[in-house]
Amino acid sequence: MTATPLLNVRLGELLRCPRSAETLPNGNFVFTSGFQGTPEAPFGQSIEVLPDGSKVYVLEGAAREYRSYRMKDLYRGIHR
């Protein structure tokens, strides 16, 4: 068995608890940072990067983040 890296990207701070990674349909990648900061002031980030490793956006929340996913919209699949 052989593992072949698809992407080698520097996301910023050393992530103590990286949680998830996802390949998006457009070829970009999104990562969830999990736990950053201190126990008194934790925060988490969702970071989307292009295939060349450059960041598209960083979404930061003032809490630990377990997992996040990019969605096309919030309403697809809801039937009334």
Sequence and secondary structure as in RCSB ss.txt:
>XXXX:A:sequence
MTATPLLNVRLGELLRCPRSAETLPNGNFVFTSGFQGTPEAPFGQSIEVLPDGSKVYVLEGAAREYRSYRMKDLY
RGIHR
>XXXX:A:secstr
     S     SS  SS  EEEE TTS EEEE   EE SSSEEEEEEEE TTS EEEEEEESS        S SS
TT   
